């Protein structure tokens, strides 16, 4: 029976080695994904996540080495059981909590790391307290070195969300799934440790189960897998957004010369239209001046609209494009008299501007020519 039980424990040891190697590979893949995303987007949040998974790899390698030492070196086992193992794991956990708090501060644009340093020191103090108490409470502190600070960090994130401005809040909420996963899994780890402490370790179970519970923290590992998958998902989203923005920028850069050419053509067309309009106005003035040269036509026009002889003289000069001052100088009258006559002419022709006056005169001549035909 003892031989079968020893074989079973050896089988569990092989399983645990393979288990740790799979986690190391998985963490390396997630870390490389974070590194790639940071290189593309230059977002410091992905740099922090890369560092976090690097510490996870270090922790997994350390656990793997401890497993090997437990198997081949009794002296190493005694040394590790004297507290070195606890302090090394406490230091690694403190580094993980430190990076996670820096990650949260970075989401809100905070560069000061005093809060993260405080969290680091708190984990170290928890490690020392748990080791020196050396009872059930001490065990609970040691087992929850990671879950309790992580829960505090998650609550800190949601506290800061309520205080920050809307643009910063929207940026931070892009990582809310990672934060929520950390909070939920930390609660699961806390519950698992409580169950293990009060039920499993109090009851004598088989050596295989006790071995697995001591060496495989199921909720910790589930948390690591879910966190890694969520990080890979969010890095995929950011990479897609970055690539979309890059494509849009490339299209804009490609279309910019075309838009500039179109703007240039529009400006040329506008300038040509204005020149044609000026030519048309000059042609109309020339035509009106030609018409004004015929005194008989002007006389007929004045008679048709009841314009007096003096008003007719002023009308001729108006059609020639003379200003009020030029008309006054030409006829040796005051400018006030000119304005009065012009107002009278406008009233008789029912116009308000000189351009309208010229149009009425030109149209009248066209009608007259048609009548004559």
Backbone torsions as a table, in degrees:
resi	resn	phi	psi	omega
1	UNK	NA	-41.9	178.9
2	UNK	-65.3	-34.1	179.2
3	UNK	-65.8	-43.3	178.2
4	UNK	-63.9	-40.0	180.0
5	UNK	-67.1	-39.0	177.4
6	UNK	-65.4	-39.7	176.7
7	UNK	-62.7	-38.2	179.5
8	UNK	-65.4	-40.2	179.3
9	UNK	-67.3	-38.8	176.2
10	UNK	-62.3	-39.4	177.4
11	UNK	-63.5	-40.3	177.2
12	UNK	-64.4	-34.3	177.9
13	UNK	-64.6	-43.9	177.2
14	UNK	-61.9	-42.3	177.4
15	UNK	-59.1	-42.9	-178.1
16	UNK	-66.5	-38.4	177.6
17	UNK	-62.4	-47.9	178.5
18	UNK	-61.8	-39.4	179.8
19	UNK	-59.4	-47.2	-179.6
20	UNK	-66.2	-39.7	179.3
21	UNK	-62.4	-41.4	177.7
22	UNK	-61.3	-40.0	178.5
23	UNK	-67.4	-39.1	178.5
24	UNK	-61.5	-44.3	178.8
25	UNK	-63.2	-43.8	-179.9
26	UNK	-61.8	-45.9	179.6
27	UNK	-63.2	-36.3	179.3
28	UNK	-65.3	-39.5	178.0
29	UNK	-64.5	-44.8	179.0
30	UNK	-63.6	-41.7	-180.0
31	UNK	-63.0	-41.9	178.8
32	UNK	-65.5	-35.5	177.5
33	UNK	-65.3	-41.8	177.2
34	UNK	-63.9	-40.8	179.2
35	UNK	-63.1	-42.1	179.0
36	UNK	-63.9	-43.6	-179.6
37	UNK	-65.5	-39.4	177.2
38	UNK	-63.3	-40.9	178.6
39	UNK	-63.1	-31.9	-178.7
40	UNK	-83.4	-42.0	-171.9
41	UNK	-101.4	-18.8	-177.2
42	UNK	58.6	33.1	175.5
43	UNK	-91.9	124.4	-178.0
44	UNK	-63.1	-23.9	-179.9
45	UNK	-60.3	-39.0	-180.0
46	UNK	-73.5	-27.5	173.8
47	UNK	-64.9	-41.4	178.2
48	UNK	-65.6	-41.1	178.6
49	UNK	-65.1	-37.1	176.0
50	UNK	-61.1	-44.3	178.3
51	UNK	-64.6	-37.9	179.7
52	UNK	-61.9	-44.8	-179.2
53	UNK	-74.1	-23.6	171.8
54	UNK	-64.8	-41.1	177.2
55	UNK	-66.6	-36.4	175.3
56	UNK	-59.6	-41.3	178.3
57	UNK	-63.5	-44.2	178.6
58	UNK	-60.1	-42.0	179.0
59	UNK	-63.4	-43.2	-179.9
60	UNK	-65.5	-39.9	177.6
61	UNK	-64.5	-41.6	178.9
62	UNK	-62.5	-45.2	178.6
63	UNK	-60.5	-40.4	178.8
64	UNK	-62.6	-43.1	178.5
65	UNK	-64.9	-39.0	178.0
66	UNK	-62.4	-41.1	177.8
67	UNK	-59.3	-42.1	179.8
68	UNK	-66.0	-42.7	178.9
69	UNK	-63.3	-38.4	178.0
70	UNK	-60.6	-31.2	-176.1
71	UNK	-83.8	-35.3	-168.9
72	UNK	-110.7	-15.0	-173.0
73	UNK	-135.9	102.3	175.9
74	UNK	-61.4	-35.0	179.4
75	UNK	-62.6	-41.7	177.6
76	UNK	-63.0	-35.2	178.9
77	UNK	-63.7	-44.7	179.3
78	UNK	-63.5	-42.2	-179.3
79	UNK	-63.3	-44.2	-179.2
80	UNK	-67.7	-36.2	179.5
81	UNK	-69.8	-15.5	177.9
82	UNK	-77.9	2.9	174.0
83	UNK	119.2	-14.8	-179.0
84	UNK	-62.6	-39.5	179.4
85	UNK	-59.6	-43.9	-178.2
86	UNK	-64.6	-43.8	-177.6
87	UNK	-69.1	-35.4	178.1
88	UNK	-66.3	-45.0	177.6
89	UNK	-64.9	-35.5	176.6
90	UNK	-63.8	-39.9	178.4
91	UNK	-65.7	-42.5	178.2
92	UNK	-63.8	-43.7	179.0
93	UNK	-63.3	-40.0	177.9
94	UNK	-61.6	-38.8	177.7
95	UNK	-64.6	-40.0	178.7
96	UNK	-63.5	-44.7	179.2
97	UNK	-65.0	-41.2	178.3
98	UNK	-58.0	-48.2	-178.9
99	UNK	-64.7	-38.8	-179.1
100	UNK	-65.7	-40.9	178.1
101	UNK	-67.3	-39.7	175.3
102	UNK	-61.7	-39.6	177.0
103	UNK	-59.0	-45.7	179.7
104	UNK	-66.0	-44.6	178.0
105	UNK	-59.3	-37.7	179.2
106	UNK	-64.3	-30.9	177.7
107	UNK	-63.9	-26.9	-179.4
108	UNK	-104.5	13.0	175.9
109	UNK	73.0	23.6	-179.5
110	UNK	-96.9	126.2	-178.7
111	UNK	-98.9	-16.7	179.6
112	UNK	-70.1	133.5	-175.3
113	UNK	-111.3	20.3	178.5
114	UNK	-64.4	-38.4	-179.6
115	UNK	-64.3	-42.8	179.0
116	UNK	-66.1	-39.4	177.7
117	UNK	-63.7	-37.5	176.3
118	UNK	-63.1	-41.3	177.3
119	UNK	-64.2	-39.2	177.9
120	UNK	-60.2	-48.4	-179.8
121	UNK	-64.6	-36.2	179.3
122	UNK	-62.7	-40.9	178.7
123	UNK	-65.9	-40.8	177.8
124	UNK	-61.9	-42.9	179.3
125	UNK	-65.8	-38.6	176.4
126	UNK	-62.0	-39.2	178.5
127	UNK	-62.2	-46.2	-179.5
128	UNK	-64.6	-41.8	-179.9
129	UNK	-63.9	-44.5	179.9
130	UNK	-63.1	-36.8	-178.7
131	UNK	-70.4	-42.5	-176.3
132	UNK	-77.4	-28.1	176.3
133	UNK	-66.1	-44.7	174.1
134	UNK	53.9	42.5	175.5
135	UNK	-141.4	-164.5	-177.9
136	UNK	-61.6	-42.3	179.5
137	UNK	-64.8	-40.8	177.2
138	UNK	-62.0	-40.2	177.4
139	UNK	-62.6	-42.7	179.0
140	UNK	-62.2	-39.9	178.4
141	UNK	-63.3	-46.0	-178.7
142	UNK	-62.8	-45.3	-176.5
143	UNK	-67.7	-23.3	-176.6
144	UNK	-111.9	27.1	176.4
145	UNK	-58.4	-31.4	-176.5
146	UNK	-93.2	-42.5	-171.3
147	UNK	-69.8	-41.8	-177.0
148	UNK	-66.7	-50.4	176.5
149	UNK	-61.8	-34.4	179.1
150	UNK	-66.2	-41.1	175.9
151	UNK	-60.6	-42.0	178.1
152	UNK	-63.3	-39.4	179.0
153	UNK	-66.4	-38.7	178.4
154	UNK	-64.6	-42.9	177.6
155	UNK	-64.1	-36.9	176.6
156	UNK	-62.4	-40.9	178.3
157	UNK	-58.4	-49.8	-177.4
158	UNK	-71.0	-26.2	173.8
159	UNK	-67.7	-42.0	179.8
160	UNK	-70.6	-30.9	179.5
161	UNK	-59.1	-39.5	-177.8
162	UNK	-70.1	-21.9	-175.1
163	UNK	-96.5	-23.5	-171.6
164	UNK	-81.0	164.3	179.2
165	UNK	-72.3	162.1	-173.0
166	UNK	-60.0	-46.5	179.9
167	UNK	-59.4	-44.0	178.6
168	UNK	-65.9	-36.4	178.9
169	UNK	-63.9	-42.7	-179.9
170	UNK	-63.8	-38.9	177.6
171	UNK	-65.4	-42.7	-178.9
172	UNK	-67.5	-36.2	-177.5
173	UNK	-68.4	-14.3	175.1
174	UNK	-63.3	-21.9	-179.4
175	UNK	-105.3	14.7	-174.7
176	UNK	-64.6	-30.0	-179.9
177	UNK	-65.0	-40.3	177.7
178	UNK	-63.9	-43.4	-179.7
179	UNK	-63.3	-45.6	-179.3
180	UNK	-64.4	-38.9	177.5
181	UNK	-62.2	-41.8	178.1
182	UNK	-61.5	-41.4	179.9
183	UNK	-66.5	-46.7	-177.9
184	UNK	-65.4	-45.3	-178.5
185	UNK	-69.0	-31.7	176.0
186	UNK	-64.9	-38.8	174.9
187	UNK	-63.8	-40.4	177.9
188	UNK	-62.9	-42.1	178.8
189	UNK	-62.7	-43.5	178.9
190	UNK	-60.6	-44.0	179.2
191	UNK	-65.3	-41.8	179.2
192	UNK	-60.8	-43.8	-178.7
193	UNK	-66.2	-37.3	177.0
194	UNK	-63.8	-44.1	179.5
195	UNK	-63.2	-44.8	-179.4
196	UNK	-62.4	-40.0	-176.0
197	UNK	-71.4	-41.1	-173.4
198	UNK	-91.9	-19.4	-175.3
199	UNK	-119.2	-54.3	-173.0
200	UNK	-72.1	-48.0	-177.3
201	UNK	-74.5	-21.8	177.0
202	UNK	-76.6	-29.0	179.3
203	UNK	-101.3	136.0	-180.0
204	UNK	-76.3	107.8	176.9
205	UNK	-101.8	-176.1	179.8
206	UNK	-66.7	156.8	-179.7
207	UNK	-64.1	-33.6	179.6
208	UNK	-64.4	-45.4	179.2
209	UNK	-65.4	-42.5	179.2
210	UNK	-62.8	-37.8	177.9
211	UNK	-63.0	-45.3	-178.9
212	UNK	-66.7	-42.1	-179.4
213	UNK	-65.2	-31.4	-179.2
214	UNK	-77.7	-32.6	-172.4
215	UNK	-108.3	-17.2	179.9
216	UNK	-122.7	110.6	177.3
217	UNK	-95.0	100.2	-168.9
218	UNK	-62.6	-46.5	-178.5
219	UNK	-66.1	-37.2	175.5
220	UNK	-58.5	-44.5	-177.1
221	UNK	-71.3	-39.1	175.9
222	UNK	-61.8	-41.8	177.1
223	UNK	-59.6	-44.2	-178.9
224	UNK	-62.3	-41.8	-179.4
225	UNK	-66.7	-47.7	-179.0
226	UNK	-63.6	-42.2	178.4
227	UNK	-62.3	-44.6	179.1
228	UNK	-61.6	-43.0	179.2
229	UNK	-65.4	-40.5	179.1
230	UNK	-66.8	-37.2	177.0
231	UNK	-64.9	-41.0	177.6
232	UNK	-64.3	-37.8	178.4
233	UNK	-65.1	-45.6	-176.7
234	UNK	-72.2	-32.5	175.0
235	UNK	-65.4	-36.5	175.9
236	UNK	-61.4	-41.0	178.2
237	UNK	-62.8	-45.9	-178.3
238	UNK	-67.3	-36.1	177.7
239	UNK	-65.4	-42.3	178.4
240	UNK	-62.4	-43.7	178.3
241	UNK	-62.5	-42.3	-179.4
242	UNK	-65.0	-40.9	179.5
243	UNK	-67.1	-38.6	177.4
244	UNK	-62.8	-44.6	177.8
245	UNK	-62.7	-38.6	178.5
246	UNK	-64.2	-41.1	178.0
247	UNK	-64.8	-42.6	178.5
248	UNK	-62.0	-42.2	178.1
249	UNK	-63.2	-41.0	179.1
250	UNK	-63.9	-41.0	178.8
251	UNK	-64.8	-42.0	178.6
252	UNK	-63.3	-41.0	178.0
253	UNK	-64.2	-36.1	178.9
254	UNK	-70.6	-36.6	-177.5
255	UNK	-83.3	-15.0	-176.7
256	UNK	-58.6	-48.0	177.4
257	UNK	-60.9	-37.1	178.4
258	UNK	-64.7	-43.5	178.6
259	UNK	-63.3	-39.4	178.2
260	UNK	-63.7	-40.8	177.6
261	UNK	-64.3	-40.9	178.2
262	UNK	-63.0	-42.4	178.3
263	UNK	-62.3	-40.5	178.6
264	UNK	-63.9	-42.3	178.3
265	UNK	-64.8	-39.8	177.8
266	UNK	-63.1	-41.1	178.5
267	UNK	-64.3	-41.1	177.9
268	UNK	-64.6	-40.8	178.8
269	UNK	-64.8	-40.5	178.4
270	UNK	-63.9	-43.1	179.1
271	UNK	-63.8	-40.7	178.4
272	UNK	-64.5	-39.8	178.6
273	UNK	-63.7	-42.0	179.0
274	UNK	-64.3	-40.7	178.9
275	UNK	-64.9	-40.4	177.2
276	UNK	-64.0	-37.6	178.9
277	UNK	-65.5	-41.6	178.2
278	UNK	-64.5	-39.0	177.2
279	UNK	-62.4	-40.2	-180.0
280	UNK	-64.1	-41.5	178.3
281	UNK	-63.9	-43.1	179.2
282	UNK	-63.6	-38.1	177.7
283	UNK	-64.1	-40.9	178.8
284	UNK	-64.3	-41.1	178.9
285	UNK	-64.1	-42.0	179.1
286	UNK	-62.3	-40.5	179.1
287	UNK	-64.7	-41.9	179.8
288	UNK	-64.5	-41.7	178.9
289	UNK	-64.4	-35.0	176.7
290	UNK	-65.3	-39.3	178.8
291	UNK	-66.9	-38.4	-178.7
292	UNK	-65.8	-21.4	-179.5
293	UNK	-68.5	-18.0	178.4
294	UNK	-93.5	102.0	-176.6
295	UNK	-62.9	-31.3	-178.3
296	UNK	-65.8	-43.5	179.8
297	UNK	-64.2	-42.0	178.5
298	UNK	-63.5	-38.4	179.4
299	UNK	-63.0	-43.6	178.5
300	UNK	-63.1	-39.8	179.9
301	UNK	-63.4	-44.7	-179.9
302	UNK	-63.9	-40.9	-179.8
303	UNK	-66.3	-37.3	-179.0
304	UNK	-64.7	-33.4	-176.4
305	UNK	-106.3	7.9	176.6
306	UNK	71.8	32.7	-179.4
307	UNK	-88.0	132.5	-177.0
308	UNK	-73.8	173.0	-177.7
309	UNK	-64.1	-44.8	179.9
310	UNK	-64.4	-40.9	177.0
311	UNK	-64.8	-32.2	177.5
312	UNK	-65.6	-39.2	177.3
313	UNK	-63.5	-43.6	178.7
314	UNK	-66.6	-37.6	178.7
315	UNK	-61.1	-41.4	179.5
316	UNK	-59.4	-46.4	-179.1
317	UNK	-67.2	-35.3	175.5
318	UNK	-61.9	-43.2	-179.7
319	UNK	-67.9	-24.0	176.2
320	UNK	-81.5	-3.7	176.8
321	UNK	88.9	17.7	-179.5
322	UNK	-76.3	147.5	175.2
323	UNK	-82.3	169.7	179.7
324	UNK	-60.1	-41.2	-179.6
325	UNK	-65.7	-40.1	179.0
326	UNK	-65.1	-38.0	177.8
327	UNK	-65.7	-41.9	179.6
328	UNK	-62.6	-42.2	178.9
329	UNK	-67.6	-35.4	-178.0
330	UNK	-70.7	-41.3	-176.3
331	UNK	-96.3	-0.3	178.0
332	UNK	59.7	46.6	176.6
333	UNK	-130.3	168.6	-179.3
334	UNK	-76.1	158.2	-179.5
335	UNK	-68.9	-28.0	176.5
336	UNK	-64.6	-39.8	177.6
337	UNK	-64.1	-40.0	178.3
338	UNK	-60.8	-45.2	-179.4
339	UNK	-63.3	-37.9	179.2
340	UNK	-64.8	-43.1	178.8
341	UNK	-66.1	-41.1	179.1
342	UNK	-61.8	-42.7	178.2
343	UNK	-60.8	-39.8	178.6
344	UNK	-65.7	-41.7	178.8
345	UNK	-62.8	-44.7	178.7
346	UNK	-57.9	-41.8	-179.4
347	UNK	-64.4	-41.2	-179.0
348	UNK	-69.5	-35.4	179.7
349	UNK	-88.2	-7.0	179.9
350	UNK	59.9	48.6	177.0
351	UNK	-128.9	169.3	178.9
352	UNK	-126.9	-10.5	-178.7
353	UNK	-135.4	162.7	-179.1
354	UNK	-68.4	-36.2	179.0
355	UNK	-61.7	-37.7	177.4
356	UNK	-67.6	-37.6	178.5
357	UNK	-61.2	-47.3	179.5
358	UNK	-61.8	-37.9	179.5
359	UNK	-64.9	-41.1	178.4
360	UNK	-63.9	-42.6	-179.1
361	UNK	-65.2	-44.8	-179.3
362	UNK	-64.5	-40.5	179.6
363	UNK	-66.1	-37.2	179.2
364	UNK	-64.0	-41.1	-179.9
365	UNK	-65.5	-39.1	178.8
366	UNK	-62.1	-41.4	178.4
367	UNK	-65.7	-38.6	179.8
368	UNK	-64.9	-42.6	178.9
369	UNK	-62.7	-37.7	178.5
370	UNK	-66.8	-38.2	178.6
371	UNK	-66.4	-38.2	-179.5
372	UNK	-65.6	-35.9	177.1
373	UNK	-67.4	NA	NA
